[in-house]
Every structure is written in structure tokens, then in C-alpha cells.
């Protein structure tokens, strides 16, 4: 059984990789300047500022300027965990090492990633709403409404070359893909997410990322059995922003595996893991996030 414990950290690394590469919002963990953990739930997030250009003086030389690399401390709100149980007989038939990887992988795909996506979407919507950057969805003007939101996000970011992204719900996605107005404007482009290079639909330079409807509500309740839409929660049709506007910060604690010899209350293996995560937007980027809401 020693082999099981030797691979415990591997399972934690695999869970972390799957969050980045397979959740819809996982690419938000790809920031150039990584968050630095200073405790289990506290991170320092960097914000880089420069002085503008100045004149060159032939006597004194170069214009002096500062590079301000400031860190702000944030606390991760989400501290989640789960204990997975595998009956000893099932493990004997499949091989525990192989079965653990499959169980952790499937749990991440079906439970962890959807929850992270839902939390991130609702938080981004809240920021857009706070800044007055939310417009109402109109089914007969879905295409023009999306183009308008993209233009607003690009204008707010200063028309840089940074890639724009739009998370859209199934209704908005279908409206865009079937729009006669956009028939020649939708293209396919590369999109980097973790170490994966994906192909996504693209509208006017904005990557279109479709998401499940149950991950795109304005508020959620997170409980011991997952998450549900909060009471009175509205629907998010789209969130549009520069790719680097938000940062997904997550920390997967090591995966602990207990054998039937240790487990006292049943003949089974138990797999424990704890996950910390949150989504942060620095003050200077909050005005770059736009959303479209509706029923």
C-alpha cells in the first residue's frame, strides 16, 4: 500500500492541473505575475505601475522614473473540502492507485470545476454591476448587444492588443452562432489555457467561451452538497473583459489517503482533500468588466 501514499501528491497536482485546463474560467489562473501565498488563505496580488516617458537631457541624461511593483493582500473566501469513500472490494477489483486517479479526476470534472466556474462568473458579474457596466439582454438584438459590449470593454481597456474574452450562456451562444448579421464575423482562433492550446469561436477579436446555464447566475449558495443558485438570483447572458482583467487563485492541499487498516467505521479507503480558491480583480481593472443580464 505504500505506493498509494507515494502518489498522493501526484493526485493533488493532477487536480490542480484539471482545474486550470478544464474549467471554463481556468485560464484566469494563467496570469504573468503569480499570486504569492503568505498563509493558507492569504495571498499577495501584484499590481505593476510605471511613470510615463520624460525628455532626455544632454547634461543630466535619462529622465528618472519609478517602477512601482506593489502587492496587496487578499483573503480567499472559498475554503472547500470533501471526503471521498471507496469500498475496499471495489478497490481490490480495480487497483487502488488506478481507481483513486479516476475518482479524483471525475470528481474534479463534475463537481469542482462547475462550482469554481459558478463562483467566478457570479463574482465578475457583481463587479460589472457595481461599476454600472451591465446591460439588459434582448433576444432580437443579441448580436448587436454583444458587439456593443465588446466595443465598450475594448474602449475601457484603451484598445490594446490584449485578447478579449466573453463567457456566454447557451442562449447567447446559440443566438451568436445562428445570427445572419454575424455570419461572416465568426471565426476560429487559438486560445491558450494552461498548457493546452484550444480552438474557440472568435467575434471581432473576442474569444467566445460558452458556459452551462447553471454556472451563469448572479448569485449562489455554497453548501455541504455543492452549490445552488441563490434566492432571487438572476441570469447572466454574457461577461466580457480583457483576458488578464481577473485572476483565479487556487490552492489544492495535499490529498490524504487512508487505507481500511486505518479507517475504523467501514471497510473502505477514504480520500480527503481541501481546496482554497477565489477570484480577484484589482481596483484599476474593475472598470474593464462588462456584462449582459436577462431571463
N, C-alpha and C positions, 0 to 999 in steps of 0.2 A: 504493500500500500504506500510505501514511501514515494513512489513515482507520482502519486496523486498530489501530494503536498509540494513536490518539486515543481509541478506545473501550475500551482495556484496563482502565482504572479503572472504567468502567461495568460490565464483566463482574464485577469484584470486588464492587462494590456489589450487583449482582443476586444473586450467590452468597450474600452475607451476608443479603439480604432473604429468599431462599428458605429458608435455614436457620431463620430466625425464624418465618416464616409456614407452612411446610410440614412441618417435622419435628414429631413428636408432643410433644417436650419444648421446642420453640422458644419457647413463651410464657414460659419461665423467664428469658429474656433481657429481659423487659419491666419489670424492677424500677424502682421510683420513684427510687432512688438508684443511679446507674450506677457501675460499677467504673471506676477510673482506672488506665490503663496507665502504669507507670513504667519499662518496658523491654519487650523483645519478648515475654517470658513472665511478667512480674511485674505484678500488679495490686494496688491498694489497695481493699479492700472496706469500705464504711462500715457502722457499727453505731450506731444512734441511741438514746440513753437519756436519760430525764428524771427529775428529782426529783418526788415527789408534791406534792399541794396542801398548803398551810400556812394558818394563820389570818391574817386581815387585822388589823393592829394600827393603831388610830386615831392613834397617836403616831408610830410608825416606818413605817407604810404597808404596802406589799406584802411578803409572805413571799418571801425571796430563794431562788432555785433555779437550778441549773445545767442547761444543755443540753449533754450530752456527745455530741459527734459524732466518734467515734473511727474511725480507719482501721487495718485490719490487712492486712499484706502477704501475698499468696498467690502461689504459683508454679503456672502452668498446666502440668499433666503431659503433656498431649497436644500434640505438635508433629508434624503430619502433612503430607504433600505428595504431589503427583502430577504427572507429565508426560504430557500427552495429545498424541497424534500424529494429524495429519490429512493424508492423502496429497494432494499438490498437485493431482492430477487431480480428486479429489473436491471440493476447494475451488473449482477453476475452474468446475465444473459447477453448484455451488450458490451461490457467492459467499461469500468467506471471512468477512466480517463477520456475515452471517446464520448461517452454519454454526457459527461459534465460540459464539454465543449459545445455539444449540440443544445443542451438545455439552456446554458448561459446565452448562446447565440440567439436562440429562438425567443427567449425572454426579452432580450435587448430589442429585437426587431418588432415584437408585438406589443410590448408594454413600455419599455424605457424610452425608445425613440418617439413614439406618439406623444408621451407625456412631455418630453422636452420641447417638441415642436409646438404643442398647445401652449405651454407656458411662455415660450419666446414670442409666439405670434400675439398673444394677448398683451404682453408687456410692450411690444413695439407699437401695437395699436394705441395703448394708453398714452405713450409718449406723443404719437401723432395727434391724438385728441387733445392732449394738454397744450400743444402748440397751435391748435386750430387748423391742423392740416388734414382734416377728414372731410370728404365729400360723400354725398349720397349716391347709391347705385341706381342706375336707370337701365332696364333691360333693353330698351330700344336705342340707347346711346352708350352701350357698354364699350364699344371700340373707341369712340371719341373721348369718353370719360377716362379710359385708361391712358390714351395718348396725352391728354391734358395733364394727368397726374405725373406721368413720366417727365413731361416738359417742366413741370413745376419742381420736381426733385432735381432735375439737371440744372435748372436755373439757380436753385438754392445752393447747390454744390459748386457753382461757378463754371459750369460747362467744362469740367476737367475731362481727362481721358479715362478716368476710373469707370469700371464697368458698373452699370446699374442693374439691380435685380428686382424682380416683382414676384412675391408669393401670391398666388391666386387660388380661389376656391374652385370646385368643379363647374359651377355655373358660369363664372367669369371665364374660365379656361375654354369651355365649350363655345361661349359667345365670341371669343377672340379667334378661335380656330375655324369657325364657320362664317366669319364676317366677310362679306363681299368687299367691304371697304378696305380690309387688310389683306386681301388675297395675295398681293404681291409684296407685302411688307413683312410677312412672317418668314424668317429664315432659320437655319440650323447652325449653331455655333458650338465651339468647345467651351467647357466650363470646368474649372478646377475645384475639386472638393477633396481635401486631404491629399492623399497620394493618388487619387482617382481622377481621370480625365473623362468627363461626361459630355454627352451631346444633348443640348437643350434647345428649345424653340427660342427665338430671339425676335424682339419687336423694337425697331428703331434703336438698336444697340443695347436694349434692356433684356436680360435673360429672364425668361418666364418659367417660374418654378411652381408647378401645380401641387396643391396640398389637399388632403382629405378634409371634408366639411367639418368633421368633429374635432379637427385641430385648429379651426379658424373661427373661434368665438371670442367675444370681447372680454370674457371673464371666466375663471374656472375655480372649482373647489378641488383641492388635492387631499385625499384621504388614504386610509389604510388599504383600500382596494383599487387604487389608481386615481383617476380624475373624472370629474363630470363638469358640464357647463354650469356656471354659477347662475343663481336665480336671477331672471331678468336679463341674462346675457344676450347681447345682440350678435349679429353675424358679420364676419369680416369677408369682404369680397376680394380685396387686394391690399397688399402693403408694398410700397415702392420706396427704394432707397439706394444709395451707393453701397457697394458690396462691403466696404470697410466701416460703415456707419455704426455697427453694433458688434459687440464681442460676446461670444458664448464662452463662459468659463466653467469648466467642469473638472472634477477630481474624483476618480474612482479609487476608493480604498481597496486594499488587497482583498482578494477573495479567500475566505476561510472555508475549508472543507473538513467536516467531521465524519469519521467513519462509524459504522454500527457499534464498534467496540467502545466508543466514547459516548455516543448518543444513548441516553438511558430510557427514554419514554417510548421508543419504537425501534424496530429493526430496519433502519434506514440510514442513508447518508444525508447530511444537511450541508447546504451551501449558503453561507452568509456573505452579503456584500452591502456596502454603503456607498451612496453616490451623493456628492455635493454638486450643485450647479446653479447658475444664474446667467442672466443676460444683462449686460451693461452698455449704456450709451453715454459718452462723455458730454458735458454741457455744450461744447462747441459743435456737436454733431446732432443734437436733438432736433434742430430745425430742418434737418435733411430727410426726415422720415415722413412719408405721406401715406394715407390710407383711404380706401373706399369701403363704405359700410352699407348694409342693406339687409332685407329679409331674404 
